[in-house]
Amino acid sequence: MMCNKAEIELYLSSLGSKSIVRISRDCNQFSWAPGCQSGWACSTPEDNSFENPVLSRAENCRPCCPGFFCPRGLTCMMPCPLGAYCPLGTLNKTTNLCDPYSYQITPGSNQTCGSADSWADVITTNDVFCPPGHHCPTTTQKLNCSKGSYCRKGATGENKCRWKSKCKENSEKEEIALFGGILIVVLIVILLLVYNCSDQFIAVRAKILSKSRKKAAKIAQESATARKRWKLAKELVLRHEVEMYDSSAAPEELATSSDGILHADKGNGKRSKNCRKLNVRTERFRRAYSQIDKERALQLDKDKLTLSGIVSRAAENRPQRPMLEVAFKGLTLSIGKKKLLQCVTGKLSPGRITAIMGPSGAGKTTFLNAVLGKTSGYKKDGLVLVNGKSGSMQSYKKIIGFVPQDDIVHGNLTVEENLWFSGRCRLSKSMSKADKVLILERVIGSLGLQEIRNSLVGTVEKRGISGGQRKRVNVGIEMVMEPSLLILDEPTTGLDSASSQQLLRALRHEASQGVNVCAVIHQPSYTLFNMFDDFVLLARGGLIAYHGPISEVENYFSGLGIKVPDRENPPDYYIDILEGIAKTKMRGHATPKHLPLLWILHNGYEVPEDMRKDLEEINMMHELYTVGSITRELSSVEQTESKDSVHQNVSQRNDLLNRKTPGVLAQYRYYLGRVAKQRLR
Ligand SMILES: Nc1ncnc2c1ncn2[C@@H]1O[C@H](COP(=O)(O)OP(=O)(O)OP(=O)(O)O)[C@@H](O)[C@H]1O
């Protein structure tokens, strides 16, 4: 009575089709054996193997055995699968259907109910599966699900309920309300604890950090003192003031470590033990402070260096920092018919700080946008060359820092946290944490933020550091990413003279590393003005009136007959001249509106079409060329010298332009950490 392969295939092929197409040889309109009915099967007299096709079965027809199912239209039976419950059906006299199955026996026949009539998926043949709240170890056995366990539909065994979840007898699923409730309460308690103790936690952490820092600073100081003593002793020996080097007189407590730093004495076991015990954090700070000390010593003779010296020193000391030179050739930016920048030619060089000045609306911000490569939306003519090659500035964005006029600080983080977050996200991911700490300490030191490093920056509601300090933190945020080109929009606005000078000193330090620094400034003091290397003076309409070294600016303008009166600040006076506020008598027939044209002539650039008519007005070309050639000669020596070294340096470093900053996931992790800190404050 068992179905063979062909019959099983016939059954399976009919699954899923809406009309029941399974028909065996004995189940058709001409012959309908009793086994064709649902829940019945017959046997065959022939000795058929399992491989045979659909057979003729019309003998010995009987109800389907328990644990098997016999579909309508097939005269054989198949075993019910595990998880099914196929007992013998019982006739329901009211409906005349075989329970729990839904088939009918032929009315008036002497047939009885067999077992199941079909099997497929749980939805189509719901009644064949072991019911929920029970488990069926075999296809003919149905047991109640015991207390403390649950049984889903079709279960062959019991599932134990979890701790604290309630399960009565015959449970279909676990009752986890209590368990879930306890879990939620525990989470809430943890969150409340974290929220309430976060301040203390952050304070303790800050305390530990500051302890580590102090310890490291002390060790660095001790090392420096020991180094000085050692040097002194050596000098004494060299000067023959002591006859021979007495080992007992030598600083026996000194020991030189592999990095050349002298450490605390060998004899003093306690202290060296302490040194060994220094935790990693202290060690990182110690290294940073020692390195900064060394840099300070090197800094002393920095002022004597020429530009090429600075460039080559940067090359020796900081192989990591690539250099960027940005040059413009006849750059014109316009929107519609309005020209925002016109015929800008010149360059911003690495290792130099350039001040950009001009009357309001002259195009300073537009000039910065051009340097940053943000020229989409403008009609652009001319060239922007990066390291002598035309290309998009966007590809260098990882090594370009931009300090906008508005704040970019996070008010509810401390100064140090703000800088650390920026550094972590924007420095190369391959850089070690110790190196990142060194950069952070360097920036904190050079911007004079040591005192306020643990202070909250503050928001409108919660007062924090002062406005000037905030400005310096803004700059620091960009400095910690070790940019090669640092652009600042009015960094000194709102700062007093001392703070402005401190900021400029920090920028000078950056420039000494080969960074190309470019800043828009307003009304700098004379001292501050002289701390810049180059000067770009923009006239209205985005025209250059001067672009060159600060040291030559007065020379240039006096050559044109513009002499700065006593007690006047030169940059302010030149802007007043451009604006027509200050009156002056210029050479020849020239007037202040001709200053951009004079600059073009002075440099021998091509005069734009719309300026040509002004040429006749001024009538002093011969004199201008004379002035031009003098100043050009003056600068040519240094310019040529620097050009070669810069370009050599730049071409060597091109491979370093691909800084790999942390990926999206890492940045997201830092971001979450920052938000958590901000929220918890
Ligand atoms: N997107 C723009 N659409 C139209 N005009 C613009 C646009 N951007 C700038 N300008 C115009 O270009 C000129 C230069 O603007 P820019 O902002 O560069 O001047 P600025 O020198 O930075 O001025 P300020 O010192 O006042 O900030 C202005 O006359 C300004 O109105």
Ligand as a Chemical Component Dictionary entry (heavy atoms), coordinates in Angstrom:
data_LIG
# 
_chem_comp.id                   LIG 
_chem_comp.type                 NON-POLYMER 
_chem_comp.pdbx_formal_charge   0 
_chem_comp.three_letter_code    LIG 
# 
loop_
_chem_comp_atom.comp_id 
_chem_comp_atom.atom_id 
_chem_comp_atom.alt_atom_id 
_chem_comp_atom.type_symbol 
_chem_comp_atom.charge 
_chem_comp_atom.model_Cartn_x 
_chem_comp_atom.model_Cartn_y 
_chem_comp_atom.model_Cartn_z 
_chem_comp_atom.pdbx_ordinal 
LIG N1  N1  N 0 27.248 84.230 -4.734 1  
LIG C1  C1  C 0 27.288 85.534 -5.010 2  
LIG N2  N2  N 0 26.380 86.089 -5.827 3  
LIG C2  C2  C 0 26.423 87.405 -6.141 4  
LIG N3  N3  N 0 27.365 88.237 -5.682 5  
LIG C3  C3  C 0 28.298 87.744 -4.863 6  
LIG C4  C4  C 0 28.318 86.360 -4.474 7  
LIG N4  N4  N 0 29.366 86.150 -3.662 8  
LIG C5  C5  C 0 29.979 87.341 -3.529 9  
LIG N5  N5  N 0 29.333 88.287 -4.244 10 
LIG C6  C6  C 0 29.726 89.692 -4.348 11 
LIG O1  O1  O 0 31.114 89.724 -4.597 12 
LIG C7  C7  C 0 31.716 90.787 -3.925 13 
LIG C8  C8  C 0 32.847 90.267 -3.057 14 
LIG O2  O2  O 0 32.302 89.513 -2.004 15 
LIG P1  P1  P 0 33.192 88.919 -0.834 16 
LIG O3  O3  O 0 32.296 88.259 0.123  17 
LIG O4  O4  O 0 34.251 88.100 -1.451 18 
LIG O5  O5  O 0 33.797 90.254 -0.228 19 
LIG P2  P2  P 0 34.728 90.437 1.041  20 
LIG O6  O6  O 0 35.903 91.207 0.590  21 
LIG O7  O7  O 0 34.986 89.124 1.684  22 
LIG O8  O8  O 0 33.803 91.334 1.961  23 
LIG P3  P3  P 0 33.774 91.465 3.568  24 
LIG O9  O9  O 0 35.094 92.001 4.002  25 
LIG O10 O10 O 0 32.707 92.464 3.790  26 
LIG O11 O11 O 0 33.465 90.124 4.131  27 
LIG C9  C9  C 0 30.622 91.469 -3.137 28 
LIG O12 O12 O 0 30.199 92.598 -3.856 29 
LIG C10 C10 C 0 29.527 90.467 -3.059 30 
LIG O13 O13 O 0 28.277 91.087 -3.031 31 
# 
loop_
_chem_comp_bond.comp_id 
_chem_comp_bond.atom_id_1 
_chem_comp_bond.atom_id_2 
_chem_comp_bond.value_order 
_chem_comp_bond.pdbx_ordinal 
LIG N1  C1  SING 1  
LIG C1  N2  SING 2  
LIG C1  C4  DOUB 3  
LIG N2  C2  DOUB 4  
LIG C2  N3  SING 5  
LIG N3  C3  DOUB 6  
LIG C3  C4  SING 7  
LIG C3  N5  SING 8  
LIG C4  N4  SING 9  
LIG N4  C5  DOUB 10 
LIG C5  N5  SING 11 
LIG N5  C6  SING 12 
LIG C6  O1  SING 13 
LIG C6  C10 SING 14 
LIG O1  C7  SING 15 
LIG C7  C8  SING 16 
LIG C7  C9  SING 17 
LIG C8  O2  SING 18 
LIG O2  P1  SING 19 
LIG P1  O3  DOUB 20 
LIG P1  O4  SING 21 
LIG P1  O5  SING 22 
LIG O5  P2  SING 23 
LIG P2  O6  DOUB 24 
LIG P2  O7  SING 25 
LIG P2  O8  SING 26 
LIG O8  P3  SING 27 
LIG P3  O9  DOUB 28 
LIG P3  O10 SING 29 
LIG P3  O11 SING 30 
LIG C9  O12 SING 31 
LIG C9  C10 SING 32 
LIG C10 O13 SING 33 
# 
